[in-house]
Amino acid sequence: MTPIKTLSTVALALSLAVACKRTPPAATSSTDVGEPGGRVQVWPGITEETTPSDLTKAWSAPWLNGDFDLKDDRVSPHRAREIASCAQLVGITENDVVLGPGWEHYNFREKSIRCRVMARVMTARPAPVGYARDLVASDDPGDLLPAAVAPAAGTSGAAARSWRAADPSLKFDRSGARAGFHELIVGGAYRGRLTWWAAGDVDGDGIEDVVMFSNLAPTRDGASDAPNIMRAFVLTRKQRGGPVTIVQRFE
């Protein structure tokens, strides 16, 4: 297996086959948050595994930082041994590939999340209305984001109504965010990055959704070896000023 970068998080099996058959809409890689309306918007970050920023090209483009080999009993006449793009990753799970140290598992999980999100965004449509763009523009969305996006809700998690309620130490900062990205640096009980990846009508209800990716590591004493928690969420509001809800999560 070709060496690949260290990344981290939790795993789920891929479920892309249906999504990939639909014709993707036109999308833009504009870094402007803008307003809901004319196009599905795709922002820096979602395609960083490949050189093309256009989703339809990035889907089949080879990853920049390595590949995976299928286990012998998973190879078939219809599938190459080497998995090196999102298109080839469809239907492949963590148990299907040859993986060594823990960081290789994290790398696979990161690619699994990214590819499943790409497939979902490729089926999105422009939305005539939307009420969640303020999340993308906010310097501190902690009181708006639901508690379920917190990497660990803690003892009060069941009753918490927001990420900050679940973690009162939560803070955000744009220092250290990558240029051109819709991104915040997260601090508190967990530290890492929160990056907004896309906006469009993902679930077909005519209201715009936004896609958020977080990659966070615990900051408590003795947690230096704990794995990062890496997840993506499709979020929405059904009306202006209403609660933010989770449409779909990827982990």
matplotlib code that plots the C-alpha trace (Angstrom):
import matplotlib.pyplot as plt

x = [0.0, 1.3, 2.1, -0.6, -1.0, -2.2, -5.8, -8.4, -12.0, -14.8, -16.0, -19.2, -19.7, -20.1, -23.6, -23.0, -24.3, -27.7, -26.5, -23.8, -26.2, -27.9, -26.7, -24.9, -26.0, -23.7, -21.7, -19.3, -16.1, -16.6, -15.3, -18.1, -20.8, -23.4, -27.1, -29.3, -30.6, -29.0, -26.5, -25.3, -22.2, -19.1, -16.3, -12.6, -12.1, -14.5, -12.2, -8.8, -7.9, -7.7, -6.5, -9.9, -12.2, -15.3, -17.1, -17.8, -14.1, -12.9, -15.1, -13.0, -9.7, -6.9, -6.2, -3.1, -1.9, -2.1, -4.4, -5.6, -5.3, -8.2, -7.8, -7.3, -10.8, -12.3, -10.7, -13.0, -12.9, -15.0, -12.9, -9.3, -7.1, -6.0, -8.6, -7.4, -10.4, -13.9, -15.4, -13.5, -14.3, -18.1, -19.2, -15.9, -15.7, -12.8, -12.9, -12.3, -8.9, -5.4, -4.6, -1.7, -1.1, -4.0, -3.3, -4.1, -7.5, -8.1, -7.0, -9.5, -12.3, -11.5, -11.7, -14.9, -16.6, -15.4, -16.5, -19.9, -20.4, -19.3, -21.8, -24.6, -23.7, -23.6, -27.4, -28.2, -30.2, -30.4, -32.8, -35.1, -34.9, -32.5, -32.1, -28.7, -26.1, -25.5, -24.0, -21.3, -20.6, -20.6, -17.5, -19.1, -21.9, -21.6, -25.0, -26.7, -25.3, -27.2, -25.6, -25.4, -22.6, -20.4, -17.8, -18.7, -21.9, -20.8, -23.0, -25.4, -25.5, -28.9, -30.5, -28.2, -29.7, -26.5, -22.9, -21.9, -24.4, -22.8, -19.3, -19.3, -15.6, -16.2, -14.6, -13.9, -11.1, -10.3, -6.6, -5.0, -7.9, -6.7, -7.0, -10.1, -11.7, -15.0, -13.3, -13.0, -10.4, -12.2, -11.0, -12.4, -12.8, -11.8, -9.5, -9.3, -11.0, -14.6, -14.9, -18.0, -18.0, -21.1, -24.6, -27.6, -30.9, -29.6, -32.9, -35.2, -37.5, -36.8, -34.9, -31.2, -28.9, -25.3, -22.5, -20.1, -17.0, -15.2, -11.9, -11.4, -9.1, -9.7, -7.6, -8.0, -5.0, -4.0, -5.9, -2.9, -3.2, -7.0, -8.2, -9.7, -13.4, -14.1, -17.6, -19.6, -23.1, -25.8, -27.6, -30.7, -33.3, -36.9, -37.6, -35.8, -34.5, -35.7, -33.6, -30.8, -31.4, -29.3, -30.5, -27.8, -24.5, -21.4, -18.9]
y = [0.0, 3.5, 5.6, 8.1, 11.0, 10.6, 11.6, 10.5, 9.6, 7.1, 4.7, 3.6, 1.5, 3.3, 3.6, 5.5, 3.4, 5.0, 8.5, 8.2, 7.3, 10.7, 13.5, 16.2, 19.8, 22.6, 23.7, 26.5, 26.5, 30.2, 31.2, 33.7, 32.6, 34.4, 33.8, 30.7, 30.7, 30.1, 27.3, 24.6, 26.1, 24.0, 25.5, 24.7, 21.6, 19.0, 18.1, 18.6, 15.0, 15.7, 18.5, 19.2, 21.4, 20.4, 17.6, 15.6, 15.6, 15.1, 12.1, 10.1, 11.8, 9.9, 10.9, 13.0, 11.1, 7.4, 4.5, 1.3, -2.4, -4.7, -7.9, -11.0, -12.3, -9.0, -8.8, -9.7, -9.5, -6.3, -4.5, -3.6, -4.4, -0.8, 1.7, 5.2, 7.5, 8.1, 6.3, 3.2, 3.4, 2.9, -0.2, -0.7, -0.8, -0.7, -4.5, -4.8, -3.2, -4.0, -1.6, -1.5, 1.0, 3.0, 6.0, 4.0, 3.2, 6.9, 7.8, 5.3, 6.7, 10.2, 9.3, 7.4, 10.4, 12.8, 10.5, 9.8, 13.6, 14.3, 11.8, 13.4, 16.9, 15.8, 15.0, 18.4, 21.0, 24.8, 25.9, 29.0, 29.7, 29.0, 30.0, 28.6, 30.7, 32.7, 29.6, 29.6, 33.3, 33.2, 33.7, 31.8, 29.4, 27.5, 28.6, 27.8, 24.4, 21.5, 19.6, 16.5, 18.0, 18.2, 15.4, 14.4, 15.7, 15.0, 14.4, 17.2, 16.2, 14.7, 17.9, 20.3, 22.3, 23.5, 22.6, 25.3, 24.1, 20.6, 22.2, 25.6, 25.9, 25.9, 28.7, 29.6, 31.5, 32.3, 32.6, 29.6, 29.0, 28.4, 31.2, 31.0, 28.4, 28.8, 27.6, 28.1, 26.8, 25.1, 25.2, 23.9, 20.3, 19.4, 21.2, 21.2, 22.5, 23.1, 23.6, 24.4, 22.4, 23.1, 24.5, 23.3, 21.5, 18.0, 16.4, 17.7, 19.8, 23.0, 24.6, 25.0, 22.8, 23.4, 20.9, 21.1, 18.9, 18.7, 17.1, 17.4, 15.9, 15.9, 18.3, 16.8, 15.4, 11.9, 12.1, 12.7, 9.2, 9.3, 9.3, 12.4, 12.5, 13.3, 13.7, 15.6, 17.0, 18.2, 20.9, 23.0, 25.5, 25.2, 28.9, 32.1, 32.1, 28.5, 25.8, 24.2, 20.5, 17.7, 16.3, 13.6, 12.8, 10.9, 9.2]
z = [0.0, -0.9, 2.2, 3.1, 5.5, 9.1, 9.6, 12.1, 13.3, 13.4, 10.7, 8.9, 5.7, 2.4, 1.0, -2.3, -5.1, -5.5, -5.0, -7.6, -10.4, -10.3, -12.6, -10.4, -10.7, -11.6, -8.6, -7.9, -5.8, -4.9, -1.5, -1.1, 1.4, -0.7, -0.4, -1.3, -4.8, -8.2, -7.6, -5.3, -3.7, -3.0, -0.9, -0.4, 1.7, 0.4, -2.5, -0.9, -1.5, -5.2, -7.6, -9.3, -7.3, -9.4, -7.7, -10.9, -11.8, -8.2, -7.8, -10.3, -9.8, -8.0, -4.4, -3.9, -0.8, -1.5, -2.1, -0.5, -1.5, -1.4, 0.6, -1.6, -0.9, -1.9, -5.4, -8.3, -12.1, -11.8, -9.2, -9.3, -6.3, -5.9, -4.5, -5.3, -5.8, -4.5, -7.5, -6.7, -3.0, -3.6, -1.7, 0.1, 3.9, 6.3, 6.5, 2.8, 2.6, 3.9, 6.7, 9.1, 12.0, 13.5, 11.4, 8.2, 9.7, 10.4, 6.8, 5.4, 7.6, 6.6, 2.9, 3.5, 5.1, 2.4, -0.5, 1.0, 1.5, -2.0, -3.4, -1.3, -2.4, -6.1, -5.8, -4.2, -6.0, -5.8, -3.2, -3.6, 0.2, 3.0, 6.6, 7.6, 5.8, 9.0, 10.5, 7.8, 8.2, 12.0, 14.1, 16.9, 16.1, 19.4, 20.7, 17.4, 16.5, 18.1, 21.0, 18.9, 16.8, 19.9, 19.9, 23.4, 25.0, 28.6, 31.6, 30.6, 26.9, 26.9, 28.1, 26.3, 23.5, 21.9, 21.4, 23.9, 26.4, 26.1, 26.5, 28.2, 27.5, 23.8, 21.8, 18.2, 16.5, 12.8, 13.6, 12.0, 9.5, 6.0, 3.5, 1.3, 3.5, 5.5, 8.6, 12.4, 14.8, 17.7, 21.4, 24.6, 25.7, 22.1, 19.7, 15.9, 12.8, 11.8, 8.0, 6.0, 2.8, 0.8, 0.6, -1.4, -1.1, 0.0, 1.1, -1.6, 0.6, -1.2, 1.7, 1.6, 3.8, 4.7, 5.2, 8.1, 8.7, 12.1, 13.0, 16.8, 19.4, 23.2, 25.2, 28.7, 30.5, 29.5, 26.2, 23.9, 22.5, 22.1, 18.5, 16.9, 16.4, 12.7, 11.4, 8.8, 9.2, 6.8, 8.8, 8.1, 9.4, 8.4, 9.1, 9.8, 13.4, 13.9, 15.5, 13.6, 13.0, 11.6, 8.2, 8.0, 9.7, 8.3, 10.6]

ax = plt.figure().add_subplot(projection="3d")
ax.plot(x, y, z, "-o")
ax.set_aspect("equal")
plt.show()
